[in-house]
Amino acid sequence: MPLHTSQIFASSFAVGTDWRDTSRAVLEDLEKARTEGDGFNIGFIYMTDTLVEHAQSILGLFRTVTGVDHWIGAVGLGVCGTGVSCIDAPAISAMIGRFPKDSFAVFPAVDFSIDAARKILEGFSDEHEAATLIVHGDPISEMDPMSILSQLGQISDGFVVGGMSSSRSAHLHIADDLMQGGISGLALSQDVPVATVVSQGCAPIGDTHIITKSEDNIIMELDGRPAFEVFADDLRAMATLKSGKDVSFESADIMLAENGELDAFQGEVHVAFPVSGADTKDYLVRNAIGIDPENGWIAVAQQVQNGERMMFVHRDDETVKADLSRALLDIRQRVIADQGKFAPRGAIYISCVARTMSDFGDETNGELGLVQEVIGDIPLVGFYANGEISNHRLYGYTGVLILFI
């Protein structure tokens, strides 16, 4: 693919037949951007899980050929580049950049012990205030990722953003070396200005509700009514809106499989928990994993508590595309208001693996084509994650854009 360059970044993306020819194609492109004394000192690399057994060789080759010592990244079911993406084939997306001296620090995986990362982050904070932490992690680590994110928040005031590896084998992430388990990443000082935005890809159904009776992950009552009744009312209203006519409960296409799993609107309906202190545009989406119409209960993929706010949300190709467009325009406007212009120099885009099936109306460019259309033809890397991270929180079904401005 074509080389993309800016004042401080150069990126390339390639699909090949094996790790060698794929790496060679990317490195040959990146070499075209090199000049004597160019000062490149940081690299971002993402590779598809078809290359996972060669990850060490790939990382070593990129370090040797580019002369860049510090690398972060992850393995994903798919990877992203400027206007392109690839799923289920050998592919690498890489970007090299130049940050001010001492403006960044790479820290190793935080898992059962945070000591190594703490030493680096606290040492970095002694000299610079950590403004942003770009992180990657292992979604099947023995330690809960939310707990790790909380620990990172306690030792750093930086805004934490990133994503969890997705793979059919080892969930590797990179922080100068290969990591497995926990969460690792890159701390950036205020000398590296960054803007981020999250695209939820969902649209709320009905009003926000209060959980009034629950146990573990079972919502029994909402607003003092059986949870399933409230769900049915909201779903009926959505079906009526989509069809333009009144829809009966029976024709709302709520189906219960033999194993008790919920199959509503072909998996388009989910449960969302608004983030405290934010409006309903910022919420955590979780799967509804079962229903009990007889008792009126709904099981969700998260522990719940009485008094929590929640709502039902709808996700399909139309809502995913509309919300991404909104998010991209929002970050443009914020950057222009802050900088007086919109001229990003590089980007990382992390999307949920569940979004790979969304139809963006262009089979060639899809989601990344829309990103390119709005933010421009700039260096960009990224991957499809098994959990996206923004503001210390673990999301799902989202797209997270990180702009270097």
C-alpha positions as CSV (number, residue, x, y, z in Angstrom):
1,M,0.0,0.0,0.0
2,P,1.2,3.6,-0.5
3,L,3.4,5.2,2.1
4,H,1.7,7.9,4.2
5,T,3.8,10.6,5.8
6,S,3.5,13.8,7.9
7,Q,5.9,16.1,9.7
8,I,6.6,13.5,12.4
9,F,5.1,10.1,11.2
10,A,5.4,7.6,8.4
11,S,3.1,4.6,8.1
12,S,2.6,1.7,5.8
13,F,0.2,-1.3,5.6
14,A,0.7,-4.6,3.7
15,V,-1.0,-7.9,3.1
16,G,1.2,-10.8,2.1
17,T,1.5,-14.6,2.0
18,D,3.8,-15.0,5.0
19,W,5.6,-13.0,7.7
20,R,8.7,-12.3,5.6
21,D,7.1,-10.8,2.5
22,T,4.6,-8.9,4.5
23,S,7.3,-7.4,6.8
24,R,9.5,-6.7,3.7
25,A,6.7,-4.7,2.0
26,V,6.1,-2.5,5.0
27,L,9.7,-1.9,5.8
28,E,10.5,-1.0,2.1
29,D,7.8,1.6,2.3
30,L,9.0,3.0,5.6
31,E,12.5,3.2,4.3
32,K,11.4,5.7,1.6
33,A,10.5,8.2,4.4
34,R,13.9,8.0,6.1
35,T,16.5,10.8,5.9
36,E,19.8,11.1,7.6
37,G,19.3,12.2,11.2
38,D,15.5,12.0,10.9
39,G,15.2,11.3,14.6
40,F,12.5,8.6,14.5
41,N,12.4,7.2,18.0
42,I,9.0,5.4,18.5
43,G,7.2,2.7,16.5
44,F,3.7,1.4,16.5
45,I,3.1,-2.1,15.1
46,Y,-0.1,-4.2,14.7
47,M,-0.2,-7.7,13.0
48,T,-2.9,-10.2,12.3
49,D,-3.1,-13.3,14.5
50,T,-2.1,-15.4,11.4
51,L,1.4,-14.1,12.1
52,V,1.4,-14.6,15.9
53,E,3.9,-17.5,15.9
54,H,6.4,-15.2,14.1
55,A,5.7,-12.1,16.2
56,Q,9.2,-12.2,17.9
57,S,10.9,-12.4,14.5
58,I,8.8,-9.6,13.1
59,L,9.4,-7.3,16.0
60,G,13.2,-8.0,15.9
61,L,13.3,-7.4,12.2
62,F,11.5,-4.0,12.5
63,R,13.8,-2.9,15.3
64,T,16.9,-3.9,13.4
65,V,16.0,-2.4,10.0
66,T,14.5,0.8,11.2
67,G,16.9,1.4,14.1
68,V,13.9,2.4,16.3
69,D,14.3,0.8,19.7
70,H,10.9,1.5,21.2
71,W,7.8,-0.3,19.9
72,I,4.2,-0.8,21.1
73,G,1.3,-2.6,19.5
74,A,-0.8,-5.7,19.6
75,V,-2.0,-8.8,17.7
76,G,-5.5,-8.6,16.3
77,L,-7.9,-10.7,14.2
78,G,-7.6,-7.7,11.8
79,V,-5.4,-4.7,11.4
80,C,-6.1,-1.2,10.1
81,G,-4.2,1.3,7.9
82,T,-5.0,4.6,6.2
83,G,-8.3,3.9,4.4
84,V,-7.8,0.1,4.5
85,S,-8.2,-2.9,6.8
86,C,-7.5,-6.7,6.6
87,I,-9.1,-9.7,8.4
88,D,-7.9,-13.3,8.3
89,A,-4.8,-12.9,6.2
90,P,-1.1,-12.1,6.9
91,A,-1.1,-8.4,7.4
92,I,1.0,-5.8,9.2
93,S,0.3,-2.1,9.9
94,A,3.2,-0.1,11.2
95,M,4.0,3.6,11.9
96,I,7.3,5.2,13.0
97,G,7.4,8.6,14.6
98,R,9.5,11.3,16.2
99,F,8.6,12.5,19.7
100,P,10.5,15.1,21.7
101,K,13.3,13.7,23.8
102,D,12.2,12.3,27.2
103,S,8.5,13.0,26.3
104,F,7.5,9.3,26.5
105,A,8.2,6.1,28.4
106,V,7.3,2.5,27.5
107,F,6.1,0.4,30.5
108,P,5.8,-3.4,30.7
109,A,2.7,-5.5,31.4
110,V,0.8,-4.8,34.6
111,D,-0.7,-8.1,35.9
112,F,-0.4,-9.5,39.4
113,S,2.5,-7.2,40.0
114,I,2.5,-3.5,39.1
115,D,6.0,-2.9,40.5
116,A,7.9,-2.7,37.2
117,A,5.4,-0.4,35.6
118,R,5.1,1.7,38.7
119,K,8.8,2.3,38.8
120,I,8.8,3.5,35.2
121,L,5.6,5.6,35.4
122,E,6.5,7.2,38.7
123,G,10.0,8.0,37.4
124,F,8.5,9.5,34.3
125,S,6.1,11.5,36.4
126,D,9.0,13.0,38.4
127,E,10.1,14.7,35.2
128,H,6.9,15.1,33.2
129,E,3.2,15.0,33.9
130,A,1.8,11.9,32.0
131,A,-1.0,13.3,29.8
132,T,-1.9,10.2,27.9
133,L,-1.3,6.4,28.3
134,I,-1.8,4.4,25.1
135,V,-2.2,0.8,26.3
136,H,-2.8,-2.7,24.9
137,G,-3.6,-5.9,26.8
138,D,-4.5,-9.5,27.1
139,P,-8.3,-10.0,27.4
140,I,-8.0,-13.5,28.9
141,S,-5.4,-12.5,31.5
142,E,-6.0,-14.0,34.9
143,M,-6.4,-10.6,36.4
144,D,-9.5,-8.5,35.6
145,P,-8.5,-5.8,33.0
146,M,-10.7,-3.3,34.8
147,S,-8.7,-3.8,38.0
148,I,-5.5,-3.2,36.1
149,L,-6.9,-0.1,34.5
150,S,-7.8,1.1,38.0
151,Q,-4.3,0.5,39.2
152,L,-2.8,2.5,36.3
153,G,-5.2,5.3,37.1
154,Q,-4.0,5.3,40.7
155,I,-0.3,5.8,39.7
156,S,-0.8,8.1,36.8
157,D,-3.1,11.0,36.1
158,G,-2.9,10.4,32.4
159,F,-5.9,9.7,30.1
160,V,-5.8,5.9,29.4
161,V,-6.8,4.8,25.9
162,G,-6.2,1.7,23.8
163,G,-7.5,-1.8,23.2
164,M,-7.2,-5.5,24.1
165,S,-5.6,-8.0,21.8
166,S,-7.9,-10.3,19.7
167,S,-6.6,-13.6,18.6
168,R,-7.5,-17.3,18.0
169,S,-4.2,-18.2,19.7
170,A,-1.9,-16.1,21.8
171,H,-3.2,-12.7,22.8
172,L,0.1,-10.9,22.4
173,H,0.8,-7.2,23.0
174,I,4.0,-5.3,22.6
175,A,5.9,-2.9,24.9
176,D,9.5,-3.0,23.6
177,D,9.1,-6.8,23.8
178,L,6.3,-9.3,23.4
179,M,3.9,-9.4,26.4
180,Q,1.2,-11.9,27.3
181,G,-1.2,-11.3,30.2
182,G,-2.0,-7.9,31.8
183,I,-1.8,-4.5,30.2
184,S,1.2,-2.7,28.9
185,G,1.7,0.6,27.1
186,L,3.2,4.0,26.4
187,A,3.1,7.1,28.6
188,L,3.2,10.4,26.8
189,S,3.8,13.8,28.3
190,Q,2.0,17.0,27.4
191,D,4.7,17.6,24.8
192,V,2.9,15.1,22.7
193,P,-0.6,16.5,22.3
194,V,-3.4,13.9,21.7
195,A,-7.1,14.1,21.0
196,T,-9.4,11.1,21.3
197,V,-13.0,10.1,20.6
198,V,-15.2,7.0,21.1
199,S,-17.8,5.9,18.7
200,Q,-20.4,3.7,20.4
201,G,-22.2,2.6,17.3
202,C,-25.5,2.3,19.1
203,A,-28.7,4.3,19.4
204,P,-30.7,4.4,22.7
205,I,-34.1,2.7,22.8
206,G,-36.5,4.4,25.1
207,D,-35.6,6.2,28.3
208,T,-32.9,5.6,30.9
209,H,-34.2,3.2,33.6
210,I,-33.2,2.6,37.3
211,I,-32.5,-0.9,38.5
212,T,-34.7,-1.4,41.5
213,K,-34.2,-5.1,42.1
214,S,-31.2,-7.3,41.1
215,E,-29.0,-10.1,42.1
216,D,-25.5,-10.7,40.7
217,N,-25.9,-10.2,36.9
218,I,-29.7,-10.6,36.9
219,I,-31.9,-7.5,36.5
220,M,-35.2,-8.3,38.1
221,E,-37.0,-5.0,38.2
222,L,-36.6,-1.7,36.4
223,D,-38.4,1.4,37.7
224,G,-40.3,-0.9,40.0
225,R,-41.6,-3.1,37.2
226,P,-40.5,-6.5,36.0
227,A,-37.5,-5.9,33.8
228,F,-38.8,-7.9,30.9
229,E,-42.0,-5.9,30.7
230,V,-39.9,-2.7,30.5
231,F,-37.7,-4.3,27.8
232,A,-40.7,-5.4,25.8
233,D,-42.2,-1.9,25.9
234,D,-39.0,-0.3,24.7
235,L,-38.5,-3.0,22.0
236,R,-42.1,-2.5,20.8
237,A,-41.5,1.2,20.5
238,M,-38.4,0.6,18.5
239,A,-40.1,-1.8,16.2
240,T,-43.0,0.6,15.7
241,L,-40.5,3.4,14.9
242,K,-38.6,1.2,12.4
243,S,-41.8,-0.1,10.7
244,G,-43.8,3.2,10.8
245,K,-46.8,1.4,12.3
246,D,-47.9,-0.1,15.6
247,V,-46.3,-3.4,16.3
248,S,-47.7,-6.0,18.6
249,F,-45.5,-7.7,21.2
250,E,-45.7,-11.0,19.3
251,S,-44.4,-9.5,16.0
252,A,-41.5,-7.6,17.7
253,D,-39.3,-10.6,16.9
254,I,-38.3,-11.5,20.4
255,M,-37.2,-15.1,20.4
256,L,-35.8,-17.3,23.1
257,A,-33.5,-20.1,22.1
258,E,-33.7,-23.5,23.7
259,N,-30.5,-22.8,25.7
260,G,-32.1,-19.6,27.1
261,E,-30.0,-17.1,25.2
262,L,-31.6,-14.0,24.0
263,D,-31.9,-13.5,20.3
264,A,-33.6,-10.1,19.9
265,F,-33.6,-8.4,16.5
266,Q,-30.8,-10.8,15.4
267,G,-28.5,-9.6,18.2
268,E,-29.0,-5.9,17.6
269,V,-30.3,-5.1,21.1
270,H,-28.0,-4.7,24.0
271,V,-27.9,-3.3,27.5
272,A,-26.0,-0.1,28.2
273,F,-24.8,1.6,31.4
274,P,-24.4,5.4,31.2
275,V,-21.1,6.6,32.6
276,S,-21.5,8.5,35.9
277,G,-21.3,12.2,35.4
278,A,-21.7,12.0,31.6
279,D,-24.6,12.3,29.3
280,T,-26.2,9.2,27.7
281,K,-23.8,9.4,24.7
282,D,-21.1,8.0,27.0
283,Y,-22.1,4.5,28.2
284,L,-20.7,1.0,28.5
285,V,-22.5,-1.5,26.2
286,R,-22.9,-5.1,27.5
287,N,-24.6,-8.1,26.1
288,A,-28.1,-9.3,27.3
289,I,-27.3,-13.0,27.7
290,G,-30.6,-14.4,28.8
291,I,-34.2,-13.7,29.6
292,D,-36.8,-15.3,31.9
293,P,-40.2,-14.0,30.7
294,E,-42.1,-15.9,33.4
295,N,-40.3,-14.1,36.2
296,G,-39.6,-11.0,34.2
297,W,-35.9,-11.1,34.6
298,I,-33.0,-10.2,32.2
299,A,-29.4,-11.5,32.6
300,V,-26.6,-9.3,31.4
301,A,-22.8,-9.8,31.0
302,Q,-22.0,-7.6,34.0
303,Q,-22.6,-7.5,37.7
304,V,-25.4,-5.0,38.5
305,Q,-26.5,-3.2,41.6
306,N,-29.8,-1.6,42.7
307,G,-29.9,2.1,42.0
308,E,-27.8,1.8,38.8
309,R,-29.0,3.6,35.7
310,M,-29.3,1.5,32.5
311,M,-31.0,1.6,29.1
312,F,-31.5,-0.6,26.1
313,V,-29.6,0.3,22.9
314,H,-30.0,-0.7,19.3
315,R,-27.0,-1.5,17.1
316,D,-27.1,-2.2,13.3
317,D,-25.2,-1.1,10.2
318,E,-27.0,2.2,10.1
319,T,-26.4,3.2,13.7
320,V,-22.7,2.1,13.5
321,K,-22.1,4.3,10.5
322,A,-24.1,7.3,11.8
323,D,-22.4,7.3,15.2
324,L,-18.9,7.0,13.7
325,S,-19.7,9.9,11.4
326,R,-20.9,11.9,14.4
327,A,-17.8,11.0,16.5
328,L,-15.4,11.9,13.7
329,L,-17.1,15.3,13.1
330,D,-17.0,15.9,16.8
331,I,-13.3,15.4,17.1
332,R,-12.7,17.7,14.1
333,Q,-14.7,20.4,15.7
334,R,-12.9,20.0,19.1
335,V,-9.5,20.1,17.5
336,I,-10.3,23.2,15.5
337,A,-11.7,24.9,18.5
338,D,-8.5,24.1,20.5
339,Q,-5.9,24.5,17.7
340,G,-7.5,26.9,15.3
341,K,-7.1,24.4,12.5
342,F,-7.5,20.6,11.8
343,A,-4.1,19.3,10.8
344,P,-3.5,16.0,12.6
345,R,-0.1,14.4,12.0
346,G,-0.9,10.8,12.8
347,A,-3.5,8.5,14.2
348,I,-4.3,5.1,15.8
349,Y,-7.7,3.6,15.2
350,I,-8.9,0.7,17.4
351,S,-12.2,-0.9,16.5
352,C,-14.2,-3.8,18.0
353,V,-14.0,-7.1,16.2
354,A,-17.8,-7.1,16.2
355,R,-17.7,-4.2,13.9
356,T,-15.9,-6.1,11.1
357,M,-19.3,-7.3,9.8
358,S,-20.8,-3.9,9.6
359,D,-21.8,-2.6,6.2
360,F,-20.4,0.9,5.6
361,G,-21.5,0.9,2.0
362,D,-18.1,0.4,0.5
363,E,-16.7,-3.2,0.4
364,T,-13.2,-1.9,-0.4
365,N,-12.7,0.7,2.3
366,G,-15.5,0.2,4.8
367,E,-15.0,1.7,8.2
368,L,-11.5,2.9,7.6
369,G,-12.6,4.6,4.4
370,L,-15.0,6.7,6.4
371,V,-12.3,7.6,8.9
372,Q,-10.0,8.6,6.1
373,E,-12.7,10.7,4.5
374,V,-13.2,12.8,7.6
375,I,-9.8,13.1,9.2
376,G,-7.7,13.1,6.0
377,D,-5.0,11.1,4.2
378,I,-2.6,10.9,7.2
379,P,-0.4,8.2,8.7
380,L,-2.7,5.8,10.5
381,V,-2.3,2.3,12.2
382,G,-4.6,0.2,14.3
383,F,-6.3,-3.1,14.8
384,Y,-9.6,-4.8,15.7
385,A,-9.7,-5.4,19.4
386,N,-11.5,-7.7,21.9
387,G,-12.4,-4.7,24.1
388,E,-11.6,-1.0,23.6
389,I,-10.3,1.3,26.3
390,S,-11.0,5.0,26.9
391,N,-10.8,7.1,30.0
392,H,-9.7,4.0,32.1
393,R,-12.9,2.1,31.0
394,L,-13.3,-1.0,29.0
395,Y,-15.8,-0.7,26.2
396,G,-17.3,-3.0,23.6
397,Y,-18.8,-2.5,20.1
398,T,-16.9,0.8,19.9
399,G,-14.4,2.5,17.7
400,V,-11.6,4.5,19.4
401,L,-9.7,7.2,17.5
402,I,-6.4,8.6,18.8
403,L,-5.1,11.7,17.0
404,F,-1.7,13.1,17.3
405,I,-2.2,16.8,16.9
